[in-house]
């Protein structure tokens, strides 16, 4: 067993080290001190739109499509330079190494929304929706494109810098090594072609294998991720007998208090989600709600204090489906599942009159099954961090709910016949998605 475990750990370390080894600076252009590599994508053969001049009327008037090996690398920069300092450093570096600067501009100097074309057409893959907000046009700061001839072949460089509400800028370096397209098709069938096979038939009988697959080939490989969320929510019963109507008490036309039922219960909420791919997953959550209300009523020589409080807690499991925007990073998820809930309520009446103080206490608890339906809106903030807002409708049922007097006295119990324990819930909070 120990030997198998050692082999497994060794294999995982080899896989992890090879994965990290793939992400490194391009040999021609490195990173600024203080920058950390964030994402990287390398395509052996790729078409790239080079922006070579400023825009006019929000349209590209100077650009060219090039084909070759494309390396896209993005960095988080936490050094001492601003976005301007980054572009200044790279401009000097490229000039000193023989590059011709084709375009260098910042913000409005570029003549339009250059980020729309840069990020929309030359999109880094795999496109991470959680990080997409970082490349939005309103965060665009600087753009630089340059060119050089090395050993008779053209090499292009594009640098894009953005900085939003976070403290440090991010930037992306694309290096395009222009070349003719070369065939990646191999044939492992060494049989000779019969003499009677014509060119037309040959095209129908060629055996193409997938022994060699280029880096930019998309597959249906699963993209697992794990999500944790924490927030706060408010629960409102839909059953009027539990929710209660505001009742104003008066004595000689003088306001003295109100009772409002078991409503406006609020408390913390926690949820974990495991996604099998970008859209489908399983979810489990727990929630805790508490609330209290009361009134003080005065009537002649006596007075009464009424107080009610309630706890509502539940745990559920379910399935979730997520819809991810193609152009915008906002996500919508729909979930449904089953679970167990518990509702405990307390009701107290304390009277004060000339004979002294008397008190009546009622307490009751019921456990119930429940079904829920949930709609959630997710707005990415930075990396895996996101803000969520959700609405939920629950259905819970119980035959009877009794609140018994705590001393078993002659006072009868309070009974709710077949109460509707379901309700509406509104929540907000923060979450983080791992594994993207």
Secondary structure, DSSP 8 states (H G I E B T S, - for coil): -HHHHHHHHHHHHHHHHHHHHT---BTTB---TTEEEEEEEEEEEEEEEEE-S--BTTB--SEEEEEEEEEEEEEEE-SS--HHHHHHHHHHHHHHTT-EEEEEEEGGGGSS-HHHHHHHHS--SS--HHHHGGG-GGGEEEEEEEEEEETTEEEEEEEEEE--SSSS-EEEEEEEEE----------------TT--HHHHHHH-----SS--TT--------EEEEEEEEEEEEES-HHHH---EEEEETTEEEEEE--S--EEEEEEEEEEESSSSEEEEEEEEEEEEEEEEEEEETTEEEEEEEEEEEEEEEEEEEEEEE-SSS--EEEEEEEEEEEEEEEEEEEEEEETTEEEEEEEEEEEEEEEEEEEEEEEEEEETTEEEEEEEEEEEEB-SEEEEEETT--SS--EEEET-B--EEEEEEEEEEEE--
